[in-house]
Amino acid sequence: LEKAHELAAELAAGPPLVQAAIKEVVREAENMKFQDALDMITGSKFPTVKTLYSSEDQLEGARAFAEKRDPVWKGR
């Protein structure tokens, strides 16, 4: 149970827009061919993926990585 709480805390601290995009892609692409789903992701045809690619959080993630610090997610 302790491991489950640790995992839940780690997920809760993660980027909310990425989590939303993952949920949408998993749900919508469940019955698609892999390449079709990949094309939809890379073409930003899922609304949450499109939002993610143009978000402040996307820029923050890249900046934090370059600056070797933890990102501060805002969900926008």
C-alpha positions as CSV (number, residue, x, y, z in Angstrom):
1,L,0.0,0.0,0.0
2,E,2.9,2.3,0.7
3,K,4.2,1.8,-2.8
4,A,0.8,2.7,-4.2
5,H,0.8,5.9,-2.2
6,E,4.2,6.8,-3.5
7,L,3.2,6.2,-7.1
8,A,0.0,8.2,-6.6
9,A,2.0,11.1,-5.2
10,E,4.5,10.9,-8.1
11,L,1.7,10.9,-10.7
12,A,-0.1,13.8,-8.9
13,A,3.0,15.9,-9.0
14,G,3.4,15.3,-12.8
15,P,2.3,17.6,-15.6
16,P,-1.5,17.7,-15.7
17,L,-1.7,18.4,-19.5
18,V,0.4,15.4,-20.3
19,Q,-1.8,13.2,-18.1
20,A,-4.9,14.5,-19.8
21,A,-3.4,13.9,-23.3
22,I,-2.4,10.3,-22.3
23,K,-5.9,9.6,-21.1
24,E,-7.4,10.9,-24.3
25,V,-5.0,9.1,-26.6
26,V,-5.5,5.8,-24.8
27,R,-9.3,6.1,-24.9
28,E,-9.6,7.3,-28.5
29,A,-6.8,5.2,-30.0
30,E,-7.8,1.9,-28.4
31,N,-9.3,0.5,-31.6
32,M,-6.9,2.2,-34.1
33,K,-4.0,0.8,-35.9
34,F,-0.8,1.9,-34.3
35,Q,0.4,4.0,-37.2
36,D,-3.0,5.8,-37.5
37,A,-2.9,6.7,-33.8
38,L,0.7,7.9,-34.1
39,D,-0.3,10.0,-37.1
40,M,-3.1,11.6,-35.1
41,I,-0.7,12.4,-32.2
42,T,2.0,13.9,-34.4
43,G,-0.6,15.8,-36.4
44,S,-2.1,17.3,-33.2
45,K,-5.5,15.9,-34.1
46,F,-6.4,15.1,-30.5
47,P,-7.6,18.3,-28.7
48,T,-5.5,17.7,-25.6
49,V,-2.4,16.9,-27.5
50,K,-2.9,20.1,-29.5
51,T,-3.3,22.1,-26.3
52,L,-0.2,20.4,-24.8
53,Y,2.1,21.2,-27.8
54,S,1.3,25.0,-27.5
55,S,1.2,25.2,-23.7
56,E,3.2,27.1,-21.1
57,D,3.9,23.7,-19.5
58,Q,5.6,22.4,-22.6
59,L,8.0,25.3,-22.6
60,E,8.5,25.0,-18.8
61,G,9.4,21.3,-19.2
62,A,12.0,22.1,-21.8
63,R,13.4,25.0,-19.8
64,A,13.5,23.0,-16.6
65,F,15.4,20.2,-18.4
66,A,17.9,22.6,-19.9
67,E,18.4,24.3,-16.5
68,K,18.6,20.9,-14.7
69,R,15.8,21.8,-12.2
70,D,12.4,20.4,-11.4
71,P,9.6,21.9,-13.5
72,V,6.8,23.9,-12.0
73,W,3.6,22.8,-13.8
74,K,0.8,25.3,-14.2
75,G,-1.7,23.2,-16.2
76,R,-1.7,25.7,-19.0
